[in-house]
Amino acid sequence: MADLNELYQEMILEHNTKPRNFRAIADASRKTEGYNPLCGDRITLFLKMENGRVADISFQGSGCAISKASASMMTTVIKGKTKPEAEALADVFRRMVSSGAQAAPEAVGKLAVFAGVSEFPARVKCATLAWHTLLAGLEEKTDHPVTTEGENGS
Ligand code: ZN
């Protein structure tokens, strides 16, 4: 377990220091705000959808190391996914961190490092904030004027 915790901490610290996709997307299809009042974590998620897929995804915001690392890693795995694929992954992730349930390695990949968060119930919302925000962004029904393409897909 010590090794696992070390890996877990190392990856989270690394993503916290150097978050991936930490930027705005000027022509985003959707921009969604997320807030975790328990910890004060804030995230703004940018989604660019094209032909039913996440063509680009990024985030900005401030929060604890877990929330930031989770958002960073989430953007790296969600890019290129379809809405159903992204939703399925969000579901697996949320179950893993809230219950500690073992997820199939092929289903979660490197996200498995967040399984350790289930030992700290107060931090579960930090880890899931980005995913809740993603789901809200994917659900948004309103047609956004900045979307130039993406309505011609499946
Ligand atoms: Zn937090």
Backbone and ligand atoms as CSV (ligand in chain L), in Angstrom:
chain,resi,resn,atom,element,x,y,z
A,1,MET,N,N,0.817,-1.203,0.000
A,1,MET,CA,C,0.000,0.000,0.000
A,1,MET,C,C,0.858,1.263,0.000
A,2,ALA,N,N,2.011,1.173,0.652
A,2,ALA,CA,C,2.881,2.346,0.721
A,2,ALA,C,C,3.284,2.768,-0.684
A,3,ASP,N,N,3.590,1.770,-1.519
A,3,ASP,CA,C,4.004,2.064,-2.886
A,3,ASP,C,C,2.871,2.740,-3.655
A,4,LEU,N,N,1.682,2.218,-3.443
A,4,LEU,CA,C,0.526,2.762,-4.143
A,4,LEU,C,C,0.291,4.207,-3.706
A,5,ASN,N,N,0.393,4.430,-2.408
A,5,ASN,CA,C,0.182,5.794,-1.914
A,5,ASN,C,C,1.233,6.749,-2.445
A,6,GLU,N,N,2.436,6.242,-2.580
A,6,GLU,CA,C,3.504,7.087,-3.110
A,6,GLU,C,C,3.224,7.468,-4.558
A,7,LEU,N,N,2.824,6.464,-5.319
A,7,LEU,CA,C,2.513,6.698,-6.728
A,7,LEU,C,C,1.358,7.699,-6.846
A,8,TYR,N,N,0.382,7.474,-6.003
A,8,TYR,CA,C,-0.808,8.314,-5.972
A,8,TYR,C,C,-0.429,9.760,-5.682
A,9,GLN,N,N,0.389,9.940,-4.658
A,9,GLN,CA,C,0.801,11.302,-4.300
A,9,GLN,C,C,1.662,11.931,-5.382
A,10,GLU,N,N,2.557,11.123,-5.926
A,10,GLU,CA,C,3.479,11.632,-6.939
A,10,GLU,C,C,2.715,12.141,-8.163
A,11,MET,N,N,1.769,11.325,-8.627
A,11,MET,CA,C,1.024,11.705,-9.829
A,11,MET,C,C,0.149,12.921,-9.573
A,12,ILE,N,N,-0.456,12.969,-8.392
A,12,ILE,CA,C,-1.326,14.094,-8.081
A,12,ILE,C,C,-0.507,15.378,-7.956
A,13,LEU,N,N,0.635,15.280,-7.303
A,13,LEU,CA,C,1.485,16.465,-7.162
A,13,LEU,C,C,2.007,16.925,-8.513
A,14,GLU,N,N,2.343,15.960,-9.349
A,14,GLU,CA,C,2.889,16.301,-10.653
A,14,GLU,C,C,1.847,17.031,-11.507
A,15,HIS,N,N,0.626,16.534,-11.489
A,15,HIS,CA,C,-0.447,17.177,-12.271
A,15,HIS,C,C,-0.851,18.508,-11.656
A,16,ASN,N,N,-0.700,18.617,-10.333
A,16,ASN,CA,C,-1.037,19.874,-9.671
A,16,ASN,C,C,-0.018,20.952,-10.040
A,17,THR,N,N,1.239,20.562,-10.097
A,17,THR,CA,C,2.300,21.513,-10.440
A,17,THR,C,C,2.247,21.894,-11.906
A,18,LYS,N,N,2.011,20.872,-12.749
A,18,LYS,CA,C,1.983,21.114,-14.193
A,18,LYS,C,C,0.681,20.614,-14.782
A,19,PRO,N,N,-0.425,21.300,-14.501
A,19,PRO,CA,C,-1.712,20.820,-15.006
A,19,PRO,C,C,-1.755,20.823,-16.536
A,20,ARG,N,N,-2.334,19.758,-17.097
A,20,ARG,CA,C,-2.477,19.656,-18.545
A,20,ARG,C,C,-3.735,20.424,-18.980
A,21,ASN,N,N,-3.676,20.973,-20.163
A,21,ASN,CA,C,-4.847,21.666,-20.735
A,21,ASN,C,C,-5.375,22.763,-19.822
A,22,PHE,N,N,-4.470,23.420,-19.110
A,22,PHE,CA,C,-4.865,24.501,-18.210
A,22,PHE,C,C,-4.838,25.809,-18.994
A,23,ARG,N,N,-5.950,26.086,-19.662
A,23,ARG,CA,C,-6.054,27.246,-20.556
A,23,ARG,C,C,-7.523,27.424,-20.904
A,24,ALA,N,N,-7.830,28.512,-21.562
A,24,ALA,CA,C,-9.181,28.720,-22.064
A,24,ALA,C,C,-9.223,28.292,-23.529
A,25,ILE,N,N,-10.416,27.940,-24.017
A,25,ILE,CA,C,-10.607,27.684,-25.446
A,25,ILE,C,C,-11.479,28.820,-25.959
A,26,ALA,N,N,-10.914,29.640,-26.806
A,26,ALA,CA,C,-11.602,30.853,-27.250
A,26,ALA,C,C,-12.926,30.535,-27.950
A,27,ASP,N,N,-12.922,29.499,-28.790
A,27,ASP,CA,C,-14.139,29.179,-29.546
A,27,ASP,C,C,-14.822,27.920,-28.992
A,28,ALA,N,N,-14.826,27.804,-27.676
A,28,ALA,CA,C,-15.443,26.635,-27.040
A,28,ALA,C,C,-16.928,26.550,-27.356
A,29,SER,N,N,-17.437,25.329,-27.517
A,29,SER,CA,C,-18.870,25.140,-27.713
A,29,SER,C,C,-19.596,25.350,-26.397
A,30,ARG,N,N,-18.922,24.944,-25.306
A,30,ARG,CA,C,-19.558,25.032,-23.997
A,30,ARG,C,C,-18.552,25.436,-22.934
A,31,LYS,N,N,-19.045,26.229,-22.010
A,31,LYS,CA,C,-18.220,26.688,-20.901
A,31,LYS,C,C,-19.037,26.449,-19.644
A,32,THR,N,N,-18.540,25.639,-18.753
A,32,THR,CA,C,-19.323,25.246,-17.588
A,32,THR,C,C,-18.544,25.523,-16.305
A,33,GLU,N,N,-19.242,26.095,-15.341
A,33,GLU,CA,C,-18.609,26.405,-14.059
A,33,GLU,C,C,-18.922,25.303,-13.060
A,34,GLY,N,N,-17.924,24.949,-12.256
A,34,GLY,CA,C,-18.136,23.990,-11.184
A,34,GLY,C,C,-17.572,24.537,-9.888
A,35,TYR,N,N,-18.214,24.193,-8.799
A,35,TYR,CA,C,-17.793,24.725,-7.508
A,35,TYR,C,C,-18.018,23.673,-6.428
A,36,ASN,N,N,-17.017,23.457,-5.613
A,36,ASN,CA,C,-17.135,22.542,-4.489
A,36,ASN,C,C,-17.013,23.347,-3.201
A,37,PRO,N,N,-18.161,23.717,-2.603
A,37,PRO,CA,C,-18.137,24.604,-1.429
A,37,PRO,C,C,-17.453,23.976,-0.220
A,38,LEU,N,N,-17.395,22.656,-0.165
A,38,LEU,CA,C,-16.774,21.984,0.980
A,38,LEU,C,C,-15.299,22.320,1.100
A,39,CYS,N,N,-14.673,22.571,-0.049
A,39,CYS,CA,C,-13.228,22.791,-0.054
A,39,CYS,C,C,-12.872,24.143,-0.666
A,40,GLY,N,N,-13.811,24.715,-1.431
A,40,GLY,CA,C,-13.541,25.987,-2.089
A,40,GLY,C,C,-12.952,25.830,-3.479
A,41,ASP,N,N,-13.011,24.605,-4.015
A,41,ASP,CA,C,-12.468,24.365,-5.361
A,41,ASP,C,C,-13.393,24.960,-6.419
A,42,ARG,N,N,-12.792,25.648,-7.365
A,42,ARG,CA,C,-13.558,26.221,-8.478
A,42,ARG,C,C,-12.937,25.781,-9.797
A,43,ILE,N,N,-13.803,25.497,-10.759
A,43,ILE,CA,C,-13.305,25.090,-12.075
A,43,ILE,C,C,-14.194,25.687,-13.150
A,44,THR,N,N,-13.572,26.121,-14.210
A,44,THR,CA,C,-14.303,26.498,-15.413
A,44,THR,C,C,-13.841,25.532,-16.488
A,45,LEU,N,N,-14.777,24.792,-17.032
A,45,LEU,CA,C,-14.445,23.769,-18.012
A,45,LEU,C,C,-14.850,24.223,-19.410
A,46,PHE,N,N,-13.948,24.097,-20.333
A,46,PHE,CA,C,-14.205,24.461,-21.731
A,46,PHE,C,C,-14.280,23.190,-22.565
A,47,LEU,N,N,-15.357,23.092,-23.346
A,47,LEU,CA,C,-15.541,21.926,-24.209
A,47,LEU,C,C,-15.733,22.390,-25.641
A,48,LYS,N,N,-15.053,21.733,-26.539
A,48,LYS,CA,C,-15.288,21.993,-27.950
A,48,LYS,C,C,-15.726,20.684,-28.585
A,49,MET,N,N,-16.986,20.641,-28.975
A,49,MET,CA,C,-17.561,19.423,-29.545
A,49,MET,C,C,-17.538,19.507,-31.072
A,50,GLU,N,N,-17.178,18.401,-31.689
A,50,GLU,CA,C,-17.201,18.314,-33.145
A,50,GLU,C,C,-17.652,16.926,-33.541
A,51,ASN,N,N,-18.729,16.862,-34.324
A,51,ASN,CA,C,-19.253,15.578,-34.784
A,51,ASN,C,C,-19.494,14.604,-33.636
A,52,GLY,N,N,-20.022,15.127,-32.535
A,52,GLY,CA,C,-20.361,14.268,-31.410
A,52,GLY,C,C,-19.191,13.852,-30.544
A,53,ARG,N,N,-18.016,14.351,-30.857
A,53,ARG,CA,C,-16.845,14.022,-30.047
A,53,ARG,C,C,-16.282,15.266,-29.370
A,54,VAL,N,N,-15.550,15.007,-28.298
A,54,VAL,CA,C,-14.863,16.098,-27.611
A,54,VAL,C,C,-13.585,16.393,-28.398
A,55,ALA,N,N,-13.649,17.425,-29.230
A,55,ALA,CA,C,-12.503,17.758,-30.067
A,55,ALA,C,C,-11.412,18.437,-29.255
A,56,ASP,N,N,-11.833,19.206,-28.257
A,56,ASP,CA,C,-10.851,19.865,-27.389
A,56,ASP,C,C,-11.504,20.094,-26.042
A,57,ILE,N,N,-10.672,20.063,-25.012
A,57,ILE,CA,C,-11.177,20.251,-23.648
A,57,ILE,C,C,-10.076,20.905,-22.828
A,58,SER,N,N,-10.470,21.841,-21.993
A,58,SER,CA,C,-9.484,22.518,-21.157
A,58,SER,C,C,-10.182,23.023,-19.909
A,59,PHE,N,N,-9.395,23.482,-18.958
A,59,PHE,CA,C,-9.998,24.013,-17.741
A,59,PHE,C,C,-9.152,25.125,-17.159
A,60,GLN,N,N,-9.819,25.916,-16.331
A,60,GLN,CA,C,-9.128,26.924,-15.537
A,60,GLN,C,C,-9.772,26.909,-14.165
A,61,GLY,N,N,-9.142,27.550,-13.220
A,61,GLY,CA,C,-9.733,27.592,-11.899
A,61,GLY,C,C,-8.690,27.508,-10.825
A,62,SER,N,N,-9.168,27.409,-9.600
A,62,SER,CA,C,-8.256,27.304,-8.479
A,62,SER,C,C,-8.854,26.340,-7.470
A,63,GLY,N,N,-7.992,25.653,-6.778
A,63,GLY,CA,C,-8.485,24.693,-5.800
A,63,GLY,C,C,-7.343,23.886,-5.233
A,64,CYS,N,N,-7.675,22.870,-4.476
A,64,CYS,CA,C,-6.661,22.048,-3.844
A,64,CYS,C,C,-5.976,21.158,-4.880
A,65,ALA,N,N,-4.909,20.518,-4.455
A,65,ALA,CA,C,-4.118,19.688,-5.363
A,65,ALA,C,C,-4.942,18.569,-5.983
A,66,ILE,N,N,-5.824,17.965,-5.206
A,66,ILE,CA,C,-6.609,16.847,-5.723
A,66,ILE,C,C,-7.575,17.312,-6.802
A,67,SER,N,N,-8.245,18.431,-6.565
A,67,SER,CA,C,-9.222,18.906,-7.551
A,67,SER,C,C,-8.524,19.291,-8.858
A,68,LYS,N,N,-7.380,19.916,-8.725
A,68,LYS,CA,C,-6.663,20.369,-9.911
A,68,LYS,C,C,-6.066,19.185,-10.678
A,69,ALA,N,N,-5.484,18.251,-9.936
A,69,ALA,CA,C,-4.897,17.071,-10.576
A,69,ALA,C,C,-5.980,16.239,-11.248
A,70,SER,N,N,-7.137,16.145,-10.597
A,70,SER,CA,C,-8.234,15.364,-11.160
A,70,SER,C,C,-8.734,16.009,-12.445
A,71,ALA,N,N,-8.873,17.324,-12.442
A,71,ALA,CA,C,-9.316,18.038,-13.647
A,71,ALA,C,C,-8.292,17.872,-14.764
A,72,SER,N,N,-7.027,17.990,-14.397
A,72,SER,CA,C,-5.952,17.861,-15.383
A,72,SER,C,C,-5.979,16.490,-16.043
A,73,MET,N,N,-6.049,15.451,-15.210
A,73,MET,CA,C,-6.045,14.091,-15.755
A,73,MET,C,C,-7.321,13.802,-16.526
A,74,MET,N,N,-8.434,14.360,-16.058
A,74,MET,CA,C,-9.708,14.159,-16.743
A,74,MET,C,C,-9.628,14.698,-18.172
A,75,THR,N,N,-9.050,15.885,-18.341
A,75,THR,CA,C,-8.993,16.453,-19.688
A,75,THR,C,C,-8.158,15.576,-20.622
A,76,THR,N,N,-7.098,14.953,-20.079
A,76,THR,CA,C,-6.237,14.146,-20.949
A,76,THR,C,C,-6.944,12.870,-21.414
A,77,VAL,N,N,-7.828,12.315,-20.577
A,77,VAL,CA,C,-8.489,11.074,-20.988
A,77,VAL,C,C,-9.788,11.310,-21.760
A,78,ILE,N,N,-10.387,12.490,-21.613
A,78,ILE,CA,C,-11.686,12.739,-22.253
A,78,ILE,C,C,-11.552,13.226,-23.692
A,79,LYS,N,N,-10.445,13.857,-23.993
A,79,LYS,CA,C,-10.258,14.390,-25.345
A,79,LYS,C,C,-10.393,13.279,-26.390
A,80,GLY,N,N,-11.239,13.506,-27.371
A,80,GLY,CA,C,-11.432,12.523,-28.430
A,80,GLY,C,C,-12.584,11.564,-28.177
A,81,LYS,N,N,-13.131,11.591,-26.970
A,81,LYS,CA,C,-14.204,10.653,-26.637
A,81,LYS,C,C,-15.566,11.186,-27.105
A,82,THR,N,N,-16.492,10.261,-27.343
A,82,THR,CA,C,-17.874,10.645,-27.636
A,82,THR,C,C,-18.559,10.947,-26.316
A,83,LYS,N,N,-19.741,11.547,-26.399
A,83,LYS,CA,C,-20.489,11.865,-25.180
A,83,LYS,C,C,-20.783,10.598,-24.360
A,84,PRO,N,N,-21.311,9.522,-24.983
A,84,PRO,CA,C,-21.576,8.305,-24.183
A,84,PRO,C,C,-20.299,7.715,-23.564
A,85,GLU,N,N,-19.195,7.768,-24.297
A,85,GLU,CA,C,-17.938,7.251,-23.745
A,85,GLU,C,C,-17.500,8.061,-22.536
A,86,ALA,N,N,-17.628,9.377,-22.656
A,86,ALA,CA,C,-17.239,10.260,-21.560
A,86,ALA,C,C,-18.131,10.044,-20.344
A,87,GLU,N,N,-19.419,9.864,-20.590
A,87,GLU,CA,C,-20.359,9.645,-19.487
A,87,GLU,C,C,-20.086,8.327,-18.786
A,88,ALA,N,N,-19.756,7.304,-19.558
A,88,ALA,CA,C,-19.467,5.994,-18.973
A,88,ALA,C,C,-18.219,6.064,-18.102
A,89,LEU,N,N,-17.222,6.770,-18.573
A,89,LEU,CA,C,-15.979,6.899,-17.815
A,89,LEU,C,C,-16.213,7.700,-16.530
A,90,ALA,N,N,-17.026,8.743,-16.625
A,90,ALA,CA,C,-17.352,9.555,-15.449
A,90,ALA,C,C,-18.042,8.696,-14.390
A,91,ASP,N,N,-18.903,7.795,-14.858
A,91,ASP,CA,C,-19.631,6.926,-13.948
A,91,ASP,C,C,-18.675,5.971,-13.227
A,92,VAL,N,N,-17.770,5.362,-13.975
A,92,VAL,CA,C,-16.791,4.439,-13.399
A,92,VAL,C,C,-15.922,5.180,-12.384
A,93,PHE,N,N,-15.489,6.380,-12.769
A,93,PHE,CA,C,-14.613,7.163,-11.895
A,93,PHE,C,C,-15.316,7.520,-10.589
A,94,ARG,N,N,-16.558,7.988,-10.698
A,94,ARG,CA,C,-17.285,8.404,-9.497
A,94,ARG,C,C,-17.511,7.226,-8.552
A,95,ARG,N,N,-17.805,6.072,-9.113
A,95,ARG,CA,C,-18.008,4.898,-8.263
A,95,ARG,C,C,-16.699,4.477,-7.598
A,96,MET,N,N,-15.609,4.584,-8.341
A,96,MET,CA,C,-14.310,4.188,-7.815
A,96,MET,C,C,-13.902,5.064,-6.628
A,97,VAL,N,N,-14.020,6.385,-6.757
A,97,VAL,CA,C,-13.549,7.259,-5.681
A,97,VAL,C,C,-14.530,7.346,-4.513
A,98,SER,N,N,-15.814,7.078,-4.770
A,98,SER,CA,C,-16.750,7.201,-3.656
A,98,SER,C,C,-16.835,5.914,-2.845
A,99,SER,N,N,-16.590,4.776,-3.478
A,99,SER,CA,C,-16.718,3.514,-2.744
A,99,SER,C,C,-15.408,2.755,-2.640
A,100,GLY,N,N,-14.407,3.163,-3.398
A,100,GLY,CA,C,-13.152,2.424,-3.397
A,100,GLY,C,C,-13.270,1.147,-4.211
A,101,ALA,N,N,-14.383,1.000,-4.922
A,101,ALA,CA,C,-14.596,-0.199,-5.733
A,101,ALA,C,C,-13.466,-0.345,-6.756
A,102,GLN,N,N,-12.986,-1.546,-6.892
A,102,GLN,CA,C,-11.945,-1.804,-7.869
A,102,GLN,C,C,-12.539,-1.645,-9.273
A,103,ALA,N,N,-11.934,-0.810,-10.041
A,103,ALA,CA,C,-12.389,-0.636,-11.412
A,103,ALA,C,C,-11.442,-1.419,-12.321
A,104,ALA,N,N,-11.973,-1.900,-13.409
A,104,ALA,CA,C,-11.131,-2.635,-14.355
A,104,ALA,C,C,-10.037,-1.709,-14.872
A,105,PRO,N,N,-8.773,-2.150,-14.799
A,105,PRO,CA,C,-7.662,-1.294,-15.212
A,105,PRO,C,C,-7.831,-0.748,-16.627
A,106,GLU,N,N,-8.377,-1.569,-17.517
A,106,GLU,CA,C,-8.527,-1.114,-18.898
A,106,GLU,C,C,-9.602,-0.034,-19.015
A,107,ALA,N,N,-10.467,0.035,-17.992
A,107,ALA,CA,C,-11.540,1.031,-18.031
A,107,ALA,C,C,-11.068,2.384,-17.509
A,108,VAL,N,N,-10.202,2.382,-16.515
A,108,VAL,CA,C,-9.810,3.656,-15.905
A,108,VAL,C,C,-8.371,4.069,-16.190
A,109,GLY,N,N,-7.504,3.115,-16.537
A,109,GLY,CA,C,-6.122,3.462,-16.836
A,109,GLY,C,C,-5.455,4.179,-15.681
A,110,LYS,N,N,-4.803,5.291,-16.002
A,110,LYS,CA,C,-4.039,6.017,-14.980
A,110,LYS,C,C,-4.923,6.686,-13.943
A,111,LEU,N,N,-6.226,6.772,-14.240
A,111,LEU,CA,C,-7.134,7.371,-13.267
A,111,LEU,C,C,-7.215,6.530,-11.998
A,112,ALA,N,N,-6.714,5.297,-12.067
A,112,ALA,CA,C,-6.746,4.394,-10.921
A,112,ALA,C,C,-6.045,4.987,-9.704
A,113,VAL,N,N,-5.132,5.924,-9.907
A,113,VAL,CA,C,-4.439,6.519,-8.760
A,113,VAL,C,C,-5.427,7.224,-7.826
A,114,PHE,N,N,-6.602,7.597,-8.354
A,114,PHE,CA,C,-7.568,8.303,-7.521
A,114,PHE,C,C,-8.401,7.363,-6.648
A,115,ALA,N,N,-8.218,6.054,-6.809
A,115,ALA,CA,C,-8.954,5.106,-5.964
A,115,ALA,C,C,-8.626,5.366,-4.492
A,116,GLY,N,N,-7.392,5.831,-4.211
A,116,GLY,CA,C,-6.976,6.100,-2.837
A,116,GLY,C,C,-7.778,7.208,-2.178
A,117,VAL,N,N,-8.415,8.043,-2.987
A,117,VAL,CA,C,-9.190,9.158,-2.447
A,117,VAL,C,C,-10.373,8.650,-1.626
A,118,SER,N,N,-10.842,7.432,-1.946
A,118,SER,CA,C,-12.000,6.890,-1.222
A,118,SER,C,C,-11.710,6.734,0.268
A,119,GLU,N,N,-10.438,6.687,0.645
A,119,GLU,CA,C,-10.078,6.591,2.068
A,119,GLU,C,C,-10.271,7.927,2.780
A,120,PHE,N,N,-10.476,8.983,2.010
A,120,PHE,CA,C,-10.639,10.316,2.605
A,120,PHE,C,C,-11.948,10.922,2.113
A,121,PRO,N,N,-13.060,10.565,2.786
A,121,PRO,CA,C,-14.394,10.984,2.312
A,121,PRO,C,C,-14.509,12.484,2.055
A,122,ALA,N,N,-13.806,13.286,2.832
A,122,ALA,CA,C,-13.903,14.737,2.653
A,122,ALA,C,C,-13.308,15.188,1.325
A,123,ARG,N,N,-12.454,14.344,0.747
A,123,ARG,CA,C,-11.792,14.747,-0.502
A,123,ARG,C,C,-12.455,14.177,-1.748
A,124,VAL,N,N,-13.465,13.339,-1.547
A,124,VAL,CA,C,-14.109,12.708,-2.704
A,124,VAL,C,C,-14.679,13.758,-3.652
A,125,LYS,N,N,-15.309,14.783,-3.084
A,125,LYS,CA,C,-15.902,15.828,-3.924
A,125,LYS,C,C,-14.832,16.637,-4.670
A,126,CYS,N,N,-13.644,16.731,-4.074
A,126,CYS,CA,C,-12.540,17.411,-4.758
A,126,CYS,C,C,-12.187,16.642,-6.041
A,127,ALA,N,N,-12.162,15.323,-5.916
A,127,ALA,CA,C,-11.780,14.477,-7.054
A,127,ALA,C,C,-12.879,14.405,-8.106
A,128,THR,N,N,-14.144,14.511,-7.676
A,128,THR,CA,C,-15.238,14.345,-8.638
A,128,THR,C,C,-15.727,15.665,-9.230
A,129,LEU,N,N,-15.278,16.781,-8.678
A,129,LEU,CA,C,-15.767,18.084,-9.165
A,129,LEU,C,C,-15.632,18.241,-10.683
A,130,ALA,N,N,-14.446,17.942,-11.196
A,130,ALA,CA,C,-14.213,18.106,-12.632
A,130,ALA,C,C,-15.157,17.224,-13.450
A,131,TRP,N,N,-15.440,16.038,-12.914
A,131,TRP,CA,C,-16.291,15.090,-13.643
A,131,TRP,C,C,-17.745,15.519,-13.619
A,132,HIS,N,N,-18.184,16.051,-12.472
A,132,HIS,CA,C,-19.551,16.588,-12.402
A,132,HIS,C,C,-19.707,17.753,-13.387
A,133,THR,N,N,-18.672,18.565,-13.440
A,133,THR,CA,C,-18.714,19.724,-14.337
A,133,THR,C,C,-18.736,19.262,-15.785
A,134,LEU,N,N,-17.980,18.221,-16.075
A,134,LEU,CA,C,-17.964,17.653,-17.426
A,134,LEU,C,C,-19.355,17.171,-17.826
A,135,LEU,N,N,-20.002,16.421,-16.910
A,135,LEU,CA,C,-21.331,15.885,-17.218
A,135,LEU,C,C,-22.319,17.021,-17.473
A,136,ALA,N,N,-22.237,18.069,-16.661
A,136,ALA,CA,C,-23.122,19.215,-16.853
A,136,ALA,C,C,-22.860,19.859,-18.215
A,137,GLY,N,N,-21.602,19.962,-18.577
A,137,GLY,CA,C,-21.241,20.559,-19.860
A,137,GLY,C,C,-21.725,19.725,-21.031
A,138,LEU,N,N,-21.627,18.402,-20.893
A,138,LEU,CA,C,-22.061,17.515,-21.971
A,138,LEU,C,C,-23.574,17.543,-22.129
A,139,GLU,N,N,-24.286,17.822,-21.021
A,139,GLU,CA,C,-25.743,17.808,-21.041
A,139,GLU,C,C,-26.352,19.080,-21.605
A,140,GLU,N,N,-25.550,20.129,-21.620
A,140,GLU,CA,C,-26.109,21.423,-21.991
A,140,GLU,C,C,-26.830,21.357,-23.332
A,141,LYS,N,N,-28.083,21.763,-23.312
A,141,LYS,CA,C,-28.908,21.593,-24.510
A,141,LYS,C,C,-28.879,22.811,-25.433
A,142,THR,N,N,-28.623,23.961,-24.860
A,142,THR,CA,C,-28.727,25.181,-25.648
A,142,THR,C,C,-27.718,25.209,-26.796
A,143,ASP,N,N,-28.168,25.666,-27.939
A,143,ASP,CA,C,-27.256,25.844,-29.065
A,143,ASP,C,C,-26.450,27.097,-28.824
A,144,HIS,N,N,-25.171,26.930,-28.893
A,144,HIS,CA,C,-24.315,28.077,-28.622
A,144,HIS,C,C,-23.920,28.733,-29.938
A,145,PRO,N,N,-24.018,30.053,-29.996
A,145,PRO,CA,C,-23.739,30.742,-31.253
A,145,PRO,C,C,-22.313,30.554,-31.764
A,146,VAL,N,N,-21.331,30.289,-30.862
A,146,VAL,CA,C,-19.958,30.190,-31.345
A,146,VAL,C,C,-19.671,28.847,-32.016
A,147,THR,N,N,-20.622,27.904,-31.943
A,147,THR,CA,C,-20.407,26.618,-32.586
A,147,THR,C,C,-20.545,26.764,-34.094
A,148,THR,N,N,-19.480,26.540,-34.787
A,148,THR,CA,C,-19.525,26.704,-36.229
A,148,THR,C,C,-19.744,25.376,-36.931
A,149,GLU,N,N,-19.184,24.315,-36.365
A,149,GLU,CA,C,-19.358,22.994,-36.948
A,149,GLU,C,C,-19.738,22.045,-35.827
A,150,GLY,N,N,-20.103,20.839,-36.184
A,150,GLY,CA,C,-20.408,19.860,-35.160
A,150,GLY,C,C,-21.874,19.474,-35.127
A,151,GLU,N,N,-22.698,20.196,-35.858
A,151,GLU,CA,C,-24.124,19.858,-35.925
A,151,GLU,C,C,-24.392,18.938,-37.110
A,152,ASN,N,N,-23.377,18.657,-37.880
A,152,ASN,CA,C,-23.583,17.834,-39.082
A,152,ASN,C,C,-23.180,16.374,-38.851
A,153,GLY,N,N,-22.778,16.047,-37.630
A,153,GLY,CA,C,-22.325,14.689,-37.345
A,153,GLY,C,C,-23.471,13.761,-37.000
A,154,SER,N,N,-23.127,12.622,-36.459
A,154,SER,CA,C,-24.123,11.586,-36.151
A,154,SER,C,C,-25.158,12.117,-35.166
L,1,ZN,ZN,ZN,-10.526,20.329,-2.748
